[in-house]
Amino acid sequence: MSDCWPKIWGKNVEVYANDLNSVNVLRIKKGGTCSCHSHKTKHNIFHVIEGTLVIDCPEMGQSEIKAGQSFTVFAGTIHFFQALEDTIAIEIMFVKYDGNDIDRKNIGSIQNVDEEK
């Protein structure tokens, strides 16, 4: 996979993706800020490997995330980040599992099996 997107704030390297998930390594320059945005169905987990990242969600306030810490931004939440120093972070993007998304065609069952005595 390993698609790489240069960004004004640094670069984004996608290391894994499928229909529901994407894992990216973000290398964010000191002072680098992403756009203020939200996602309709996608959630984000930011996990800082090195450096310090401030995640600002106008509805929730600011959170300063340091190495070893994580922060989750839920779908529909307006957010942006800024690096207080050169920062490396993992971004995990995912669509929340919905147990009601199943379309059952029949009901499971169990067969009667004679047990040995």
MDAnalysis code that builds the backbone (N, CA, C; Angstrom):
import MDAnalysis as mda
import numpy as np

u = mda.Universe.empty(351, n_residues=117, atom_resindex=np.repeat(np.arange(117), 3), trajectory=True)
u.add_TopologyAttr("name", ["N", "CA", "C"] * 117)
u.add_TopologyAttr("resid", np.arange(1, 118))
u.add_TopologyAttr("resname", ["MET", "SER", "ASP", "CYS", "TRP", "PRO", "LYS", "ILE", "TRP", "GLY", "LYS", "ASN", "VAL", "GLU", "VAL", "TYR", "ALA", "ASN", "ASP", "LEU", "ASN", "SER", "VAL", "ASN", "VAL", "LEU", "ARG", "ILE", "LYS", "LYS", "GLY", "GLY", "THR", "CYS", "SER", "CYS", "HIS", "SER", "HIS", "LYS", "THR", "LYS", "HIS", "ASN", "ILE", "PHE", "HIS", "VAL", "ILE", "GLU", "GLY", "THR", "LEU", "VAL", "ILE", "ASP", "CYS", "PRO", "GLU", "MET", "GLY", "GLN", "SER", "GLU", "ILE", "LYS", "ALA", "GLY", "GLN", "SER", "PHE", "THR", "VAL", "PHE", "ALA", "GLY", "THR", "ILE", "HIS", "PHE", "PHE", "GLN", "ALA", "LEU", "GLU", "ASP", "THR", "ILE", "ALA", "ILE", "GLU", "ILE", "MET", "PHE", "VAL", "LYS", "TYR", "ASP", "GLY", "ASN", "ASP", "ILE", "ASP", "ARG", "LYS", "ASN", "ILE", "GLY", "SER", "ILE", "GLN", "ASN", "VAL", "ASP", "GLU", "GLU", "LYS"])
u.atoms.positions = np.array([
    [0.849, -1.171, 0.000],
    [0.000, 0.000, 0.000],
    [0.898, 1.238, 0.000],
    [1.247, 1.754, 1.134],
    [2.190, 2.862, 1.322],
    [2.032, 4.022, 0.347],
    [0.820, 4.508, 0.178],
    [0.609, 5.735, -0.591],
    [1.066, 6.906, 0.264],
    [1.717, 7.875, -0.354],
    [2.251, 9.025, 0.371],
    [1.661, 10.294, -0.211],
    [1.152, 11.162, 0.670],
    [0.592, 12.431, 0.243],
    [1.336, 13.560, 0.926],
    [2.093, 14.351, 0.162],
    [2.703, 15.539, 0.763],
    [1.587, 16.495, 1.183],
    [1.750, 17.074, 2.342],
    [0.777, 18.028, 2.865],
    [1.516, 19.313, 3.204],
    [0.805, 20.410, 3.286],
    [1.428, 21.672, 3.649],
    [2.047, 21.577, 5.045],
    [1.478, 20.744, 5.911],
    [1.939, 20.583, 7.289],
    [2.996, 19.496, 7.451],
    [3.281, 18.721, 6.406],
    [4.234, 17.617, 6.499],
    [3.920, 16.553, 5.474],
    [3.762, 15.299, 5.909],
    [3.340, 14.262, 4.964],
    [2.543, 13.175, 5.656],
    [1.746, 12.491, 4.853],
    [0.844, 11.441, 5.291],
    [1.187, 10.198, 4.486],
    [1.574, 9.110, 5.177],
    [1.876, 7.847, 4.496],
    [0.834, 6.822, 4.942],
    [0.039, 6.340, 3.987],
    [-0.953, 5.308, 4.302],
    [-0.251, 3.957, 4.289],
    [-0.308, 3.244, 5.420],
    [0.378, 1.952, 5.520],
    [-0.585, 0.771, 5.436],
    [-1.883, 1.023, 5.596],
    [-2.877, -0.042, 5.473],
    [-4.230, 0.580, 5.184],
    [-5.006, -0.090, 4.346],
    [-6.384, 0.363, 4.097],
    [-7.225, -0.803, 3.598],
    [-8.488, -0.792, 3.987],
    [-9.496, -1.669, 3.398],
    [-10.773, -0.842, 3.271],
    [-11.901, -1.489, 3.046],
    [-13.144, -0.736, 2.828],
    [-13.603, 0.054, 4.051],
    [-13.168, -0.332, 5.249],
    [-13.663, 0.288, 6.475],
    [-12.603, 0.996, 7.304],
    [-11.309, 0.756, 7.012],
    [-10.237, 1.272, 7.852],
    [-9.093, 1.821, 7.024],
    [-8.354, 2.734, 7.628],
    [-7.121, 3.238, 7.030],
    [-6.181, 3.584, 8.174],
    [-4.924, 3.169, 8.044],
    [-3.908, 3.479, 9.043],
    [-2.842, 4.309, 8.354],
    [-2.531, 5.464, 8.940],
    [-1.596, 6.405, 8.334],
    [-0.540, 6.834, 9.334],
    [0.666, 7.072, 8.832],
    [1.722, 7.681, 9.635],
    [1.776, 9.143, 9.216],
    [1.601, 10.038, 10.189],
    [1.636, 11.468, 9.939],
    [2.958, 12.019, 10.459],
    [3.683, 12.705, 9.618],
    [4.893, 13.418, 10.020],
    [4.557, 14.902, 9.894],
    [4.364, 15.541, 11.037],
    [3.842, 16.909, 11.073],
    [4.950, 17.854, 11.529],
    [5.201, 18.879, 10.723],
    [6.223, 19.870, 11.053],
    [5.751, 20.740, 12.218],
    [6.701, 21.216, 13.026],
    [6.386, 22.125, 14.119],
    [5.565, 23.294, 13.566],
    [4.443, 23.571, 14.195],
    [3.555, 24.647, 13.757],
    [2.587, 24.228, 12.667],
    [2.742, 23.008, 12.128],
    [1.859, 22.523, 11.065],
    [0.443, 22.307, 11.563],
    [-0.516, 22.755, 10.772],
    [-1.934, 22.653, 11.120],
    [-2.708, 22.096, 9.937],
    [-3.583, 21.129, 10.192],
    [-4.453, 20.629, 9.122],
    [-5.673, 21.539, 9.012],
    [-6.474, 21.315, 8.001],
    [-7.704, 22.093, 7.825],
    [-8.696, 21.774, 8.938],
    [-9.565, 22.712, 9.218],
    [-10.659, 22.495, 10.157],
    [-11.743, 21.749, 9.373],
    [-12.113, 20.541, 9.832],
    [-13.025, 19.714, 9.050],
    [-13.749, 18.710, 9.942],
    [-14.689, 17.995, 9.353],
    [-15.359, 16.879, 10.023],
    [-15.584, 15.791, 8.982],
    [-15.978, 14.622, 9.452],
    [-16.259, 13.490, 8.575],
    [-17.688, 13.015, 8.840],
    [-18.396, 12.619, 7.798],
    [-19.786, 12.183, 7.955],
    [-19.900, 10.855, 8.704],
    [-19.069, 9.869, 8.344],
    [-19.190, 8.540, 8.961],
    [-17.889, 8.023, 9.546],
    [-16.799, 8.693, 9.295],
    [-15.490, 8.210, 9.702],
    [-15.096, 8.750, 11.073],
    [-14.514, 7.877, 11.888],
    [-13.942, 8.240, 13.181],
    [-12.419, 8.241, 13.022],
    [-11.722, 9.019, 13.844],
    [-10.260, 9.070, 13.803],
    [-9.705, 8.819, 15.197],
    [-8.680, 8.000, 15.272],
    [-7.877, 7.898, 16.489],
    [-6.502, 8.417, 16.127],
    [-6.014, 9.389, 16.885],
    [-4.660, 9.903, 16.719],
    [-3.834, 9.362, 17.874],
    [-2.722, 8.713, 17.568],
    [-1.806, 8.205, 18.592],
    [-0.433, 8.801, 18.315],
    [0.065, 9.569, 19.269],
    [1.349, 10.253, 19.085],
    [2.497, 9.316, 19.442],
    [3.433, 9.182, 18.508],
    [4.636, 8.380, 18.710],
    [5.756, 9.253, 19.268],
    [5.888, 10.442, 18.722],
    [6.954, 11.362, 19.094],
    [6.453, 12.784, 18.905],
    [6.748, 13.672, 19.844],
    [6.337, 15.065, 19.728],
    [5.064, 15.354, 20.511],
    [4.423, 16.475, 20.156],
    [3.197, 16.904, 20.835],
    [2.213, 17.448, 19.810],
    [0.994, 16.979, 19.889],
    [-0.052, 17.364, 18.964],
    [-1.212, 17.948, 19.767],
    [-1.692, 19.115, 19.361],
    [-2.890, 19.683, 19.968],
    [-4.044, 19.423, 19.007],
    [-5.078, 18.769, 19.520],
    [-6.273, 18.521, 18.720],
    [-7.353, 19.443, 19.264],
    [-7.917, 20.236, 18.355],
    [-8.918, 21.225, 18.737],
    [-10.260, 20.823, 18.138],
    [-11.225, 20.602, 19.001],
    [-12.601, 20.310, 18.601],
    [-13.449, 21.425, 19.207],
    [-13.917, 22.384, 18.394],
    [-14.663, 23.516, 18.946],
    [-15.768, 23.118, 19.918],
    [-16.415, 21.968, 19.706],
    [-17.488, 21.529, 20.603],
    [-16.947, 20.964, 21.913],
    [-15.692, 20.459, 21.902],
    [-15.139, 19.767, 23.062],
    [-13.925, 20.467, 23.673],
    [-13.363, 21.439, 22.983],
    [-12.176, 22.111, 23.478],
    [-10.900, 21.512, 22.911],
    [-9.775, 21.898, 23.493],
    [-8.472, 21.442, 23.033],
    [-7.944, 20.328, 23.917],
    [-7.179, 19.418, 23.290],
    [-6.485, 18.362, 24.028],
    [-5.054, 18.314, 23.533],
    [-4.114, 18.314, 24.466],
    [-2.703, 18.207, 24.127],
    [-2.298, 16.745, 24.265],
    [-1.849, 16.152, 23.162],
    [-1.526, 14.734, 23.126],
    [-0.013, 14.583, 22.984],
    [0.598, 13.880, 23.916],
    [2.045, 13.673, 23.915],
    [2.356, 12.223, 23.548],
    [3.637, 11.929, 23.360],
    [4.077, 10.578, 22.995],
    [3.450, 9.535, 23.924],
    [2.874, 8.498, 23.310],
    [2.235, 7.424, 24.061],
    [0.766, 7.652, 24.356],
    [0.239, 8.819, 24.006],
    [-1.164, 9.126, 24.281],
    [-1.981, 9.092, 22.985],
    [-3.283, 8.851, 23.147],
    [-4.208, 8.783, 22.012],
    [-5.400, 9.684, 22.254],
    [-6.070, 10.034, 21.159],
    [-7.274, 10.861, 21.227],
    [-8.195, 10.421, 20.099],
    [-9.487, 10.251, 20.400],
    [-10.466, 9.837, 19.391],
    [-11.365, 11.005, 19.017],
    [-11.538, 11.196, 17.717],
    [-12.467, 12.186, 17.178],
    [-13.588, 11.396, 16.500],
    [-14.803, 11.582, 16.972],
    [-15.940, 10.831, 16.455],
    [-16.523, 11.487, 15.204],
    [-17.162, 10.684, 14.376],
    [-17.788, 11.175, 13.146],
    [-18.685, 12.367, 13.466],
    [-18.654, 13.362, 12.588],
    [-19.489, 14.546, 12.749],
    [-18.872, 15.637, 13.611],
    [-17.744, 15.351, 14.251],
    [-17.096, 16.326, 15.129],
    [-16.131, 17.206, 14.331],
    [-16.327, 18.495, 14.365],
    [-15.410, 19.431, 13.708],
    [-14.097, 19.412, 14.484],
    [-12.978, 19.310, 13.751],
    [-11.680, 19.228, 14.415],
    [-10.548, 19.680, 13.500],
    [-9.411, 19.975, 14.118],
    [-8.158, 20.196, 13.410],
    [-7.036, 19.957, 14.403],
    [-5.833, 19.756, 13.878],
    [-4.699, 19.565, 14.767],
    [-3.583, 20.540, 14.444],
    [-2.699, 20.729, 15.438],
    [-1.494, 21.535, 15.259],
    [-0.373, 20.865, 16.043],
    [0.816, 20.789, 15.426],
    [1.981, 20.222, 16.089],
    [2.730, 21.322, 16.844],
    [2.985, 21.104, 18.126],
    [3.744, 22.065, 18.919],
    [5.246, 21.904, 18.698],
    [5.635, 20.767, 18.144],
    [7.017, 20.466, 17.779],
    [6.948, 19.447, 16.641],
    [8.058, 19.140, 16.000],
    [8.026, 18.100, 14.984],
    [7.413, 16.853, 15.618],
    [6.399, 16.300, 14.963],
    [5.604, 15.230, 15.571],
    [5.382, 14.086, 14.590],
    [5.438, 12.869, 15.129],
    [5.067, 11.673, 14.372],
    [3.860, 11.072, 15.084],
    [2.803, 10.843, 14.336],
    [1.584, 10.276, 14.911],
    [1.021, 9.213, 13.976],
    [0.313, 8.281, 14.555],
    [-0.438, 7.283, 13.795],
    [-1.888, 7.766, 13.792],
    [-2.492, 7.757, 12.614],
    [-3.915, 8.085, 12.506],
    [-4.631, 6.833, 12.040],
    [-5.594, 6.395, 12.831],
    [-6.415, 5.239, 12.470],
    [-7.803, 5.762, 12.170],
    [-8.230, 5.586, 10.933],
    [-9.561, 6.039, 10.527],
    [-10.438, 4.808, 10.362],
    [-11.650, 4.861, 10.907],
    [-12.519, 3.702, 10.837],
    [-13.984, 4.122, 10.832],
    [-14.788, 3.237, 10.288],
    [-16.235, 3.412, 10.309],
    [-16.741, 2.575, 11.469],
    [-17.553, 3.151, 12.332],
    [-18.030, 2.449, 13.519],
    [-18.907, 1.265, 13.127],
    [-18.644, 0.122, 13.759],
    [-19.444, -1.076, 13.554],
    [-20.865, -0.833, 14.030],
    [-21.835, -1.247, 13.241],
    [-23.241, -1.119, 13.593],
    [-23.844, -2.516, 13.608],
    [-24.162, -3.004, 14.780],
    [-24.727, -4.345, 14.924],
    [-26.051, -4.518, 14.200],
    [-26.714, -3.422, 13.863],
    [-27.987, -3.490, 13.143],
    [-27.810, -3.512, 11.631],
    [-26.566, -3.603, 11.162],
    [-26.352, -3.584, 9.716],
    [-26.559, -4.955, 9.073],
    [-26.879, -5.964, 9.883],
    [-27.031, -7.321, 9.351],
    [-28.376, -7.466, 8.639],
    [-28.358, -8.177, 7.537],
    [-29.563, -8.475, 6.761],
    [-29.742, -9.984, 6.792],
    [-30.455, -10.479, 7.801],
    [-30.605, -11.930, 7.980],
    [-31.565, -12.519, 6.958],
    [-31.155, -13.655, 6.386],
    [-32.005, -14.389, 5.447],
    [-32.704, -15.549, 6.150],
    [-32.152, -15.985, 7.285],
    [-32.776, -17.021, 8.095],
    [-32.206, -16.917, 9.509],
    [-32.720, -17.753, 10.399],
    [-32.274, -17.767, 11.791],
    [-31.377, -18.981, 11.988],
    [-30.306, -18.816, 12.747],
    [-29.416, -19.949, 13.032],
    [-30.141, -21.020, 13.837],
    [-29.590, -22.229, 13.828],
    [-30.200, -23.329, 14.578],
    [-29.109, -24.280, 15.035],
    [-29.511, -25.271, 15.817],
    [-28.597, -26.328, 16.228],
    [-29.242, -27.657, 15.887],
    [-28.462, -28.544, 15.371],
    [-28.958, -29.869, 15.006],
    [-28.923, -30.760, 16.247],
    [-29.929, -31.630, 16.392],
    [-29.897, -32.605, 17.461],
    [-28.902, -33.676, 17.092],
    [-27.942, -33.883, 17.963],
    [-26.914, -34.889, 17.734],
    [-26.945, -35.849, 18.910],
    [-26.982, -37.149, 18.611],
    [-26.980, -38.143, 19.672],
    [-25.647, -38.076, 20.393],
    [-25.695, -37.982, 21.693],
    [-24.466, -37.946, 22.478],
    [-24.154, -39.350, 22.940],
    [-22.869, -39.697, 22.976],
    [-22.444, -40.990, 23.516],
    [-22.554, -40.940, 25.008],
    [-22.976, -42.059, 25.579],
    [-23.125, -42.122, 27.030],
    [-22.129, -43.064, 27.592],
])
